[in-house]
Amino acid sequence: MLKFIETKSSVLSENTFADKFSNKRVLVIGSGPSVNMVNWKNIDVDVIVTTTFFYLNDEIRSLNNITHITLSEIIDFNDDRLHNFLQRNPECTIALEPKLGRPFYNTDTFFRFQEQYKDRLIFYNTQVDNLEGAAGRLAFFVMAFSPAELFYVGLDGKSNSPINDPPNAFRTHIHGDTDRYDHGKFLDSYIAMADTLYKYSLYNQCKLYNLGEGFEFNCSTPYSKQYFPLTDEIKQIIKK
């Protein structure tokens, strides 16, 4: 699932993430609207991982079991909320997804952040990289370390009428996506994401759950309902 995983730290290794995720119950929280529409807190998990603008959401930022975050160069690396979170959670690792030609990785902002958090920072790319976003790729990252159960919420995409979708859970002014990609491309990417996760879940003997299943804007629903549907028990406990 991973093209590479690298770090400049002498204390981080792949074993760090095996310890975090292997045989664990892991919840991946993306920024899609399903985060606000189901009671994911009722799911008993060992650890939570999340992404990008999570620090803008007061509820997410206050969680005490976030063990890893994957960030993007589009965030504000000087935001006090991000740094306060990292100071309160010293065991939380950080990842970035460098891509060839992206100027961010030659900026003073990046070099300062890397120096400040060098012993918590890794870099990775995934084999699948479409429109599933950082949270989808984070789910691939976690799955590579053989969790016992992988739950995901907020990995939604958008409906065919995104202006009518509920707001993004992290950046509440956004409905749908900021890049205005064609809905069909979004759907294809999220179906491919679900297919990839499911096939690896079979290989890893990992139970897989899409907590956003059933919402019109949740693009992986058609696949997850067929191949790894939510149980009646889970539907009941996450229902709002």
Residue pairs with C-beta under 8 A, 6 or more apart in sequence:
1 126
1 127
1 128
1 140
1 141
1 143
1 144
1 196
1 200
2 124
2 125
2 126
2 127
2 140
2 141
2 144
3 124
3 125
3 126
3 127
4 123
4 124
4 125
5 14
5 122
5 123
5 124
6 122
6 123
6 124
7 13
7 121
7 122
7 123
8 114
8 118
8 121
9 118
9 119
9 120
9 121
9 122
10 119
11 119
12 93
12 119
12 120
12 121
12 122
14 145
16 93
17 68
17 93
17 141
17 145
18 145
18 146
20 47
20 67
20 68
20 93
20 145
21 47
21 142
21 145
21 146
21 147
22 145
22 146
22 147
23 146
23 147
23 148
24 45
24 46
24 47
24 147
24 148
25 44
25 45
25 46
25 47
25 147
25 148
25 149
25 151
26 45
26 46
26 47
26 48
26 49
26 142
26 147
26 149
26 150
26 151
27 40
27 43
27 45
27 47
27 48
27 49
27 151
27 152
27 153
28 48
28 49
28 50
28 135
28 138
28 139
28 142
28 150
28 151
28 152
28 153
28 155
29 35
29 40
29 48
29 49
29 50
29 51
29 54
29 60
29 135
29 152
29 153
29 154
30 50
30 51
30 133
30 134
30 135
30 136
30 138
30 152
30 153
30 154
30 155
30 156
30 169
31 51
31 52
31 53
31 54
31 133
31 135
31 154
31 168
31 169
31 170
31 171
32 135
32 153
32 154
32 155
32 156
32 157
32 168
32 169
32 212
32 217
32 218
33 154
33 156
33 165
33 166
33 167
33 168
33 169
33 215
33 217
34 153
34 154
34 156
34 211
34 212
34 215
34 217
34 218
35 57
35 60
35 153
35 154
35 169
36 166
36 167
36 169
37 166
37 212
37 215
37 240
38 153
38 211
38 212
38 238
38 239
38 240
39 237
39 238
39 239
39 240
40 151
40 153
40 211
40 238
42 237
42 238
43 151
43 211
43 234
43 237
43 238
45 65
45 149
45 151
46 65
47 65
47 66
47 67
47 68
48 63
48 65
48 66
48 67
49 66
49 67
49 68
49 69
49 70
49 138
49 142
50 60
50 66
50 69
50 135
50 138
51 69
51 70
51 71
51 72
51 133
51 134
51 135
51 138
52 70
52 71
52 72
52 74
52 75
52 134
52 135
52 170
53 75
53 170
53 171
54 60
54 61
54 66
54 69
54 170
55 61
55 75
55 79
55 81
55 82
55 85
56 81
56 170
56 171
57 169
57 170
60 66
60 169
60 170
61 81
61 85
64 89
66 85
66 89
66 92
67 91
67 92
67 93
68 92
68 93
68 94
68 95
68 138
69 92
69 93
69 94
69 95
70 94
70 95
70 96
70 97
70 134
70 135
70 137
70 138
70 141
71 77
71 94
71 95
71 96
71 134
72 96
72 97
72 134
73 96
73 102
73 104
73 105
73 110
75 82
76 82
77 109
77 110
77 112
77 113
78 109
85 92
86 92
86 94
86 117
86 120
90 120
92 120
93 120
93 121
93 122
94 117
94 120
94 121
94 122
95 121
95 122
95 123
95 124
95 138
95 141
96 121
96 122
96 123
97 123
97 124
97 125
97 126
97 134
97 137
98 105
98 123
98 125
99 125
104 110
113 121
114 121
124 141
126 137
126 140
126 141
127 140
128 137
128 140
128 192
128 193
128 196
129 137
130 188
130 189
130 192
130 193
131 157
131 181
131 185
131 186
131 189
131 190
132 155
132 189
132 190
132 192
132 193
133 155
135 152
135 154
135 155
136 155
136 189
136 190
136 193
139 150
139 152
139 155
139 193
139 197
140 193
140 196
140 197
140 200
142 150
143 150
143 197
143 200
143 201
143 204
143 206
144 200
146 204
146 206
147 204
147 206
148 206
148 207
149 206
149 207
149 208
149 209
150 197
150 201
150 206
150 207
150 208
150 209
151 209
151 211
152 209
152 210
152 211
152 212
153 211
153 212
154 169
154 212
155 190
155 193
155 210
155 212
155 220
156 190
156 212
156 215
156 217
156 218
156 219
157 177
157 186
157 187
157 189
157 190
157 217
157 218
157 219
157 220
158 165
158 175
158 176
158 177
158 183
158 186
158 217
158 219
159 165
159 176
159 183
159 216
159 217
160 183
160 216
162 175
162 176
162 177
162 183
162 217
163 175
163 176
164 175
165 175
165 176
165 216
165 217
166 175
166 217
167 173
167 174
167 175
168 174
168 175
176 217
177 186
186 219
187 219
189 219
190 219
190 220
190 223
191 219
191 220
191 222
191 223
193 220
194 210
194 220
194 223
194 224
194 227
195 223
197 208
198 208
198 223
198 224
198 227
198 228
200 206
201 207
201 208
201 228
207 228
208 224
208 228
209 228
209 230
209 234
210 218
210 220
210 221
210 224
210 228
210 230
211 230
211 234
211 238
212 218
212 220
212 221
213 221
213 224
213 225
213 229
213 230
214 221
214 225
215 221
224 230
